[in-house]
Amino acid sequence: MYFDSEFQPGDVIAVGDVHASLALLERLIDRVRGSLAIVIFLGDIIDRGGDDIAVVNKVRHMTENPEDYGLSNVFCLMGNHEAMFVDAFTGSGADFVLWLQNGGNFEQFVELQEHLNWFSDLPVYITIGETLFIHAGIYPGKDPFDTINAGKTDNLLWMREPFLSLGPRFEEWNPDLKQVVFGHTPKTDVGEGKPYTIPDGICIDTGAYWTGVLTAYNVTQDVFYSFEVKEGASHPCDVT
């Protein structure tokens, strides 16, 4: 891995789960602003961190007006927490309770409803070049498009095993793809606060809401960046 501090126009930068952590999001924005890079948020921008509305407003503005930040383009994928919020509003009382149990911000529930359609329309995954970006994972050896068509989108938003052990197995369905970049499953204990690898994949969820570390990955340059709550903390990081 190379640790170069410079971004180049068109660099593709993935961002791990923000989880309503405004201070960390702002450190990331300060770093990429004016770079003409492409930024991809991997979902779970809401819940647990407390700054839901401020984070959603900022990320949505970035996706709709990337030029205001000096970026080429900005995408936000759907995470399981965005899906839970949509279900909390449109589904049963049990769906509402599930969202609250997973860190939903009851005090900002009404304001978050203003973004309901935006949440609902978030893409589940995107591919750029040889890389697939998704929140949680895919069934090894299976095109995620087929999973979505089969009505099993939630499985991709909550996926852990067998994906974490086996990886995407691109050779079985799209050999043009070489790696998957995802979030959803941060390390605890050993490796906590650091990105890590699986077969043909990289997880950049570093548990921002409890570790105070938000990780971004410059796919183009193969560089990881760690953004921390501590004043001025923003630096390349290692990977486990």
Order of alpha helices (4+ residues) and beta strands (2+ residues): beta-alpha-beta-alpha-beta-alpha-alpha-alpha-alpha-beta-beta-alpha-alpha-alpha-beta-beta-beta-alpha-beta-beta-beta
